[in-house]
Amino acid sequence: MDQIRVTKEFRFEAAHALMGYDGPCKNVHGHSYELSVTVIGSPVTDPASVKLGMVIDFGDLKKIIKSQIVDPFDHALLLNADVPQHEFQKFGDPFIKTIFLPYQPTSENFLLDFAKRIVELLPVGVKLHSMKLRETANSYAEWFAADN
């Protein structure tokens, strides 16, 4: 009855390439990602708490998302760890910030990864409700806890 959803939005730049893909996204290209993270919980009712009236302090949510997602992924090249070495070499060298992921670097897989990174770090009583990752102005993927 007293559940409130709180959302914070984030932006980061990253490049990726889709291994084995049959279209232009097989080539390295970049996106200006926009991530919306929504949590749900009850506002703190303890009058002695500095967080009185908050589900989560927006600053606390920002620290979690920045440390787990934005800082590691921002301005990185994101590649499937299964990319053959000779394929990686054609992307150019050196890439200073390359992250080899145990999955195909799609928006859908990013959201699955992000959910795992976030859920355990939320305060007691606060749950991850949903996320939206916008890859372009007209393309995005969504994750909902109720679906998982």
C-alpha positions as CSV (number, residue, x, y, z in Angstrom):
1,M,0.0,0.0,0.0
2,D,2.9,2.4,0.7
3,Q,5.2,1.2,-2.1
4,I,6.9,3.9,-4.1
5,R,9.0,3.6,-7.3
6,V,12.0,5.8,-7.6
7,T,13.9,6.2,-10.8
8,K,17.3,7.7,-11.6
9,E,18.7,8.1,-15.1
10,F,22.3,7.7,-16.3
11,R,24.3,8.2,-19.5
12,F,27.4,6.6,-20.8
13,E,29.3,6.2,-24.0
14,A,30.5,2.8,-25.2
15,A,31.5,1.0,-28.4
16,H,30.7,-2.6,-29.2
17,A,30.7,-5.1,-32.0
18,L,28.4,-8.2,-32.3
19,M,30.4,-11.3,-33.1
20,G,28.9,-13.4,-35.9
21,Y,26.1,-10.9,-36.6
22,D,24.8,-10.7,-40.1
23,G,24.4,-6.9,-40.3
24,P,26.4,-3.7,-39.9
25,C,26.6,-4.1,-36.1
26,K,29.3,-6.8,-36.6
27,N,31.6,-3.8,-37.0
28,V,32.8,-1.7,-34.1
29,H,30.5,1.2,-33.5
30,G,29.4,3.4,-30.6
31,H,26.3,4.4,-28.7
32,S,25.3,7.1,-26.3
33,Y,23.5,4.8,-23.9
34,E,20.8,6.1,-21.6
35,L,20.0,3.9,-18.6
36,S,16.9,4.3,-16.3
37,V,16.9,2.4,-13.1
38,T,13.7,2.1,-11.1
39,V,13.6,0.7,-7.5
40,I,10.6,0.1,-5.3
41,G,10.2,0.2,-1.6
42,S,8.5,2.0,1.3
43,P,9.6,5.4,2.4
44,V,11.5,5.4,5.7
45,T,9.2,6.3,8.5
46,D,11.6,6.5,11.4
47,P,11.7,10.2,12.5
48,A,15.3,9.8,13.8
49,S,16.5,8.6,10.4
50,V,18.3,11.1,8.1
51,K,16.6,9.3,5.2
52,L,13.1,10.0,6.6
53,G,10.5,10.0,3.8
54,M,12.9,8.4,1.3
55,V,12.7,5.0,-0.4
56,I,16.4,5.4,-1.2
57,D,18.6,8.5,-1.3
58,F,19.1,9.4,-5.0
59,G,22.8,9.9,-4.1
60,D,23.1,6.4,-2.8
61,L,21.4,4.9,-5.9
62,K,23.8,7.0,-8.0
63,K,26.8,5.6,-6.2
64,I,25.7,2.0,-6.8
65,I,25.0,2.5,-10.6
66,K,28.1,4.6,-11.2
67,S,30.4,2.1,-9.5
68,Q,28.9,-1.0,-11.0
69,I,27.9,0.2,-14.5
70,V,28.7,3.7,-15.6
71,D,32.3,3.9,-14.5
72,P,33.4,0.5,-15.8
73,F,31.5,0.7,-19.1
74,D,31.8,4.4,-20.0
75,H,34.1,5.0,-23.0
76,A,35.0,1.3,-23.2
77,L,35.0,-1.1,-26.1
78,L,32.7,-4.0,-25.1
79,L,33.3,-7.3,-26.8
80,N,32.2,-10.9,-26.5
81,A,35.1,-12.8,-24.9
82,D,34.7,-15.5,-27.6
83,V,35.8,-13.0,-30.3
84,P,38.7,-14.8,-32.1
85,Q,42.0,-13.0,-31.6
86,H,42.5,-12.4,-35.3
87,E,39.0,-10.8,-35.4
88,F,39.9,-8.5,-32.5
89,Q,43.1,-7.3,-34.2
90,K,41.2,-5.9,-37.2
91,F,39.4,-3.5,-34.8
92,G,42.7,-1.6,-34.3
93,D,45.3,-1.5,-31.6
94,P,45.6,-0.5,-28.9
95,F,42.3,-0.2,-27.2
96,I,43.1,1.0,-23.7
97,K,39.7,0.2,-22.2
98,T,38.4,-3.0,-23.6
99,I,36.1,-5.2,-21.7
100,F,35.7,-8.8,-22.8
101,L,32.3,-10.0,-21.6
102,P,31.1,-13.6,-21.2
103,Y,28.1,-12.7,-23.4
104,Q,27.2,-11.1,-26.7
105,P,27.2,-7.3,-26.0
106,T,23.6,-6.5,-26.8
107,S,21.3,-4.2,-24.9
108,E,19.3,-7.2,-23.7
109,N,22.4,-9.0,-22.3
110,F,23.6,-5.7,-20.7
111,L,20.4,-5.5,-18.8
112,L,20.7,-9.0,-17.5
113,D,24.2,-8.3,-16.4
114,F,23.3,-4.9,-14.8
115,A,20.5,-6.5,-12.8
116,K,22.9,-9.0,-11.2
117,R,25.3,-6.2,-10.4
118,I,22.7,-4.0,-8.7
119,V,20.3,-6.2,-6.9
120,E,22.6,-7.3,-4.0
121,L,23.8,-3.7,-3.3
122,L,20.4,-2.1,-2.7
123,P,19.5,-1.3,0.9
124,V,17.3,-3.7,2.9
125,G,13.6,-3.2,1.8
126,V,14.5,-1.7,-1.6
127,K,14.1,-3.9,-4.6
128,L,15.1,-3.5,-8.2
129,H,11.8,-3.0,-10.1
130,S,12.9,-2.2,-13.7
131,M,15.5,-0.9,-16.0
132,K,15.4,0.6,-19.5
133,L,18.5,0.8,-21.6
134,R,18.2,3.1,-24.6
135,E,20.8,2.4,-27.3
136,T,19.5,4.9,-29.9
137,A,16.8,7.6,-30.0
138,N,14.3,5.0,-31.1
139,S,15.6,1.7,-29.8
140,Y,15.7,0.3,-26.3
141,A,15.4,-2.8,-24.2
142,E,13.6,-3.2,-20.8
143,W,14.0,-5.5,-17.8
144,F,11.3,-6.0,-15.2
145,A,11.7,-7.9,-12.0
146,A,8.2,-9.2,-12.3
147,D,9.3,-11.0,-15.5
148,N,12.3,-12.7,-13.9
